[in-house]
């Protein structure tokens, strides 16, 4: 990855060719889109995106995907997020009632996005993995929330107030982590600007330390290690047959998200398992992974594979994949 596509007149920064993630401590005031644009221009990269919008009045962890790592956003968006929030009650609520309602809300809940949300307003299910009262001062509740990506904490506060019968609203919110990334490693925009200035002077150690490798994300998912002879067809957009599988790293269900890698731990692409890892261990033929996102360039491995061109007719039972070597 390089910043050559951004016309700044300055040399490119020493950024990883495979892309990277950057944990930014978003301040209150600007939108997530504005912060992303600033980071993109500051680092002089062509492409940047963020995982999970924070409203202008909200601060905290905003994970940026830079360069080729932008293609890993689908993985990043599956991680739960953790928040610290202040919920203000509109009336009295006994401590026992508050504790009871918080326990009732843990687990799957229904939510409808707020009216001003940028997404379609339809009811959806999100899971609250943790909903803990950290402190209470009068009608103000300091809560820790760990929830699925896409959970609206502002809506949660209103729903808690309705369940308590007194009404409530969110008055403060800070995101403290997204998956493996926490506020401890987040950098402010001012600090990032200092890192870039030092990198321009040839002192890039701090900047490189702040950039997290793509494996930080994809390494947390089950991996299907493919044979060398299957890599090139996958890189051309093919699906994976059982003959092309070398091993799997962790169990996964049918329909689960998996990462395709070479035996050298090079990232090939992302896919959806057509069979469980248990069934895969007994399979000798048939299609086993729908490789829906390719990340490796074609031509890096020999062109010999047991893979099906994407969208080709036929089923695993009658497609008749060829032999797999290597």
N, C-alpha and C positions, 0 to 999 in steps of 0.2 A: 504493500500500500504506500502511496506517496501523495504528496499534495500538488503534483504537477498540473492537475486540472484546475487549480484555483490561481487566478492571475494576481499574484501579490508582488512579483518582482523579487521575492526572497527565495532562498534555496529551500528545497523540501526538507521536512523534519525527518529524523531517523526513526520512522514508524515501521512496525512489522509488516511484511508483505502479506501475511495471512489475515491482516486486520487485527482489531483488538477491542476490548471493552474498557470503558472509563467510567468510574463512579464519581458523579458530580454531586456536590451538596448544593441543591437548588435553593436560592434565597426566596423570600417572599417578594412579590412584585411582578417579575416577568412571567410570561407563560412558558410552559415546557417547550413549545415550538421556538420561542425566542432564544431560550437557553441553548437548545440544540443548534440553532443557526450560529450563535456566537461561538460555540465550541468548534463547529465545523470550520468556520472562518479562521479562528485562532490557530487551529492545528493544521490549516491549509490542506484539508482533505476534500475529496470530491463528494463523498457520501457519508452521511451520519444519520442516525435515528435513535429514538429513545424507547424504553420499555415501560410503558405505564404513565399516563398523563397525570401531572400534579397541577391543580388549579393555581392561578396566580397568587392567591393568599396562603398557599401551603408550601412548606419547606421540606427539605430532606433529600433522601437518596433518589437520584435520577440516573439510571444506568444507560450509558450511551454505547451504541454499536457503531464502530468506525470501519470504513472500508468494506472489505469482504466479510467481516463479522456481522454486517448488517443482515446477511442471509440467515443468521442464526437467531434472529428475533423471535421466530415461532417457538423455539425452545425456551428462550428467556421469558416469554409471556406465560409459560406454564408454571413458573415458580410462585409460591405464595409470597405475600408481602406483609411486613409487620409495621404497625403504626403506634404512635403515642398520641392520644387525643383527649381533649377536654370537652365533655358533654355537660351542658348546663340545663338543669331541670327547671321547668316552669312553675313547679309547685312542690309541696312537701312529698317525700317518699321515704318510708321507713327503711332502715338498713337491711332488714330481713327481706323486704320486697325487692330491693335492688339486687341483692345477691341471688335471689330466686330467678329473677328475670334474666340476669346475665348468664346463669347456667342454662336456662331454657333456650337462649339464643345460640349457644354453642352447637355446632353441627351444621347441616344443610339448612339454608333459609331461602325464602323467595325475596327477590328485589326487583323493583322497577326503576330504571335510571331516572335521575332528576329531569325536569322539563328542559333545563338549559344544557343538558348533556349533548355531546356531539354524536352519540350513537342512537340507534333506533330504540324507541321506548317500548320495549316488550318485556314481560315478566320472565325472569331467569332465575336459576338456582345457583347460589354461591355457598361455599362452606366456610364457616368461622372455625378455625382450628384452635383459637385461643381468644378468650374474652375475659380479661382479668381487671378487677378494680385495684388500682395501685394506691390510690389516695382519695379521700373525700374531704371537701371543705364546704360546708353548707350545702348549697344546691349544685355545686360543681363536682363532677366526677372525673378523675384522671384515670383513663383506661388504656390498657395495652390490648391491641387487636392484631391477631395474625389471621389472614384471610386469603382466599383465592384471589388471583389476579382478576380485576374487573369488579371487585366489591366496592360499593359506594359507601364510604364511612359517614358522609353527611346524611344519606338515607337511613343508615343504621341508627344514627342518633335519634332521628325522628321516630323510627319504629320502636326504639327502646322507650321513648317518652309515651307513645301510645299504649304500649304494654303495661307501663307503670300507672297509666291513667292520669298523668299530670302534664304531659307534653315535655318536649326537650328539643334542643338543637345543638349542633356541633359549633364550638366557638374557637377551638384551636386544633391544628393537626400537623403532625410531622411524620413522614415516612422514615423509619430507621433501618429497614433492610428490604432487599429484594433477593430472594433465593440465597445464594452464597455471598452476596455483596452487602456490606453493612456500612453504617455511617462512620465507623472507625477508619475506613480506607477511603472515604469520600474526600474530594478536594474542592475547595471553593473556586469560583471563577477567578478571583484575584490571585490565588495561589497558582492556578493553572497558567495564568498569564506570566507569572514569574518563572515558572518551569520552562515555558516556551522561550522566554527571553534568554535564559541561561543556555538552553539547547542551541539557540542561534549563535551563541558565543563558543559552542563546542563542548558545553557541559550538559550532556543530555541524560545523566544518570537518574535524576529525580523523575524526569518525564517518562523514561522507559520503565521505571519501577511502578509508576501510577497506571500504566497500560497493562491490562490483564489479558493473557492469551486466550484465544477461543476455547481451548480445552477446559478452561475454568467452567464453562457452561456445558459443552457437549460431553465432557467426561463424567457428568452426573447422571447420564442416561444409559440404559442398556446398550451395549455395542455388539454388533454382528461383525465379526472379523471375516473378510472375504478373501478368497484365493486370488493370487496375483493375476491369474488368467481370466478372472471375472471383472476386474477393475475397469478396463477400457470400455466395455459395453455399458457398464453402469454410468461411466462418465459421458457416454453418448445418450443417456436417457432411458436405458433399459431397466427392467425389473430384475429381481434376483431369484434364481432357482436354487433348489436345495443343493445341487452339485457344486455351486459356487461358494458354499459356506465352509469356513475353516473351523470356527468355534463362536460361542457367545460368551459374554463376560458376566451377565447377570440375568436372572429369570425375567420374563415378560409375558403378558397375556396376548392372545390374538386381538388385533386392533390396537395394540400398544405402540407408542412411538419408540423407534429405535434409531441408532446412529450407525452408519456403515463406515467401517474403517479398514485400512490395509493391515497386513501383519506388522508393518513398520509404524503403526498407529498414525497413519496419515488419514485425514478426514476425506471421505469420498462423497457422502451425502446423507440425507435424512430420509426416513421411510416409515411406513406403517406395516407392522407385522401382520401377515395373512394367517399365520398359525402361531400358537404359543411356543415358547422356548422348549417346553417339554415335548410337544409334538415334533418340533423341528429336529430334536435329537434322534428321532426315529425315522425321519423322512429321508428318502433316497432320491426322490424326484419331485417335480411339481414346483410351482411358484410359491415363494415363502415370504418375500418382502416386496411391497409396492414402494419403489424408490421414487418418491414424488418431488424431491428437491436435490438436484445435483450440485455439488460444490467443487469437485475436482475437474480440472481441464482435461479433455481427451488427449490421447497420444503419449501420456506419461508411462503407460504400461502396454505390453503386447496385446494385440487385438485377437484374443481367443477366449470365448466365454460360454457359459450356459445361462444365458439371460434372454428375456423376451423384449422385443422393442415395445416401448410404451404405447398402449392403445391397440396392440395387435389382437386380432380375434382369437377365440379359443380359450379353453380353460386349462388349469394345471393337469387335468386328467388326460386331455387329448392333444396338448400342445407338443408333446414329444421333444423335450429339450435335449440338446446334444451332450456329448461327454464333457467332463470337466477335468482338466489336468492341473498339475501344480499343487 
